[in-house]
């Protein structure tokens, strides 16, 4: 009789645990992900709207811009920021290039229009810009930018970590990577 009560007790606990696990998994908010067909159409529309613009780099080398960007590691994130007090992702690229008299637009969407498009992440070189989609809710197709450092890493401004270095194969960023651009010759 005691083993029956123990079995019922165990069954109740397992049922409760299973219910809690199901509730937790259903309560997570999942971002809608566009189907591959829709995503391809959005990418094609963006590319057709104007990319590949030349960027005057005045003979500056990628390492110079990267060294400038690295000085900001640890700077907190804030939307619209472009100072060592706080900055967003396109603010980091904007000021890192501007320090060397290279004029990039202020938004990641517009920065993505400059340089030769590099769709294959394995073909990226140090100093290439890397672009991402769906990093936050926006009407813009491109929502994030960073500078490729080589060795599968890029420097960017994360909303949670500020200016930081992240592996390109990080699951969050890997699924949002759309292309790079080569702005240095």
C-alpha positions, -999 to 999 in steps of 0.1 A, spaced: 0 0 0 28 24 9 45 18 -25 12 28 -42 11 61 -23 48 67 -31 40 60 -68 10 84 -68 31 111 -50 59 107 -76 34 108 -104 19 141 -91 53 157 -88 63 146 -123 30 159 -137 36 192 -120 72 194 -132 61 186 -168 34 213 -166 58 239 -154 83 230 -181 56 233 -208 43 266 -194 78 280 -194 86 270 -229 53 284 -242 57 317 -224 89 327 -242 84 353 -268 96 341 -302 104 367 -328 87 360 -361 113 349 -387 106 356 -423 105 326 -445 136 321 -467 116 332 -498 105 365 -481 140 371 -467 155 366 -501 130 391 -516 139 416 -489 176 412 -495 172 415 -532 150 446 -528 177 462 -505 205 453 -529 185 467 -559 179 500 -540 216 509 -543 247 493 -529 284 492 -539 290 529 -535 327 538 -533 340 551 -500 369 575 -500 394 560 -475 423 584 -483 448 556 -480 439 548 -445 445 512 -435 419 489 -419 441 485 -388 440 522 -381 402 523 -380 401 490 -360 426 505 -334 403 535 -330 372 513 -326 390 491 -300 396 522 -278 359 522 -272 356 487 -258 334 488 -227 316 520 -237 279 515 -228 252 513 -254 226 540 -261 206 546 -292 219 576 -312 251 579 -292 284 587 -308 307 595 -278 328 576 -253 299 582 -228 276 559 -248 271 549 -284 251 526 -307 264 502 -334 265 526 -363 278 553 -339 309 531 -333 316 527 -370 307 563 -378 332 578 -352 359 551 -359 360 560 -396 355 598 -390 386 599 -368 405 592 -400 385 616 -422 364 588 -437 328 599 -441 303 571 -435 266 578 -432 252 577 -396 228 547 -399 237 510 -404 211 508 -432 229 536 -451 264 523 -442 255 490 -459 253 508 -492 291 515 -493 318 491 -505 317 458 -524 291 434 -511 307 402 -497 279 376 -492 302 348 -480 313 352 -444 343 330 -451 355 356 -477 356 385 -451 388 403 -445 400 424 -416 383 459 -418 352 447 -437 320 460 -424 295 433 -413 257 438 -414 228 421 -397 190 420 -399 163 417 -373 185 427 -343 156 449 -331 122 459 -344 127 485 -372 114 494 -406 149 492 -419 162 460 -434 197 464 -420 196 469 -382 232 463 -370 267 469 -381 302 459 -369 338 458 -381 353 424 -390 385 418 -371 396 385 -386 396 351 -369 358 350 -370 354 380 -347 339 414 -350 337 446 -329 304 462 -325 281 478 -299 258 453 -282 227 466 -264 236 445 -234 274 447 -233 282 480 -250 312 480 -273 325 445 -274 342 418 -295 320 389 -305 325 357 -326 307 359 -359 294 323 -353 277 334 -320 242 319 -325 223 352 -321 245 370 -346 251 341 -370 215 337 -378 211 375 -384 243 380 -405 233 391 -440 265 402 -457 297 422 -454 311 450 -474 347 457 -484 353 494 -480 391 492 -481 409 485 -513 
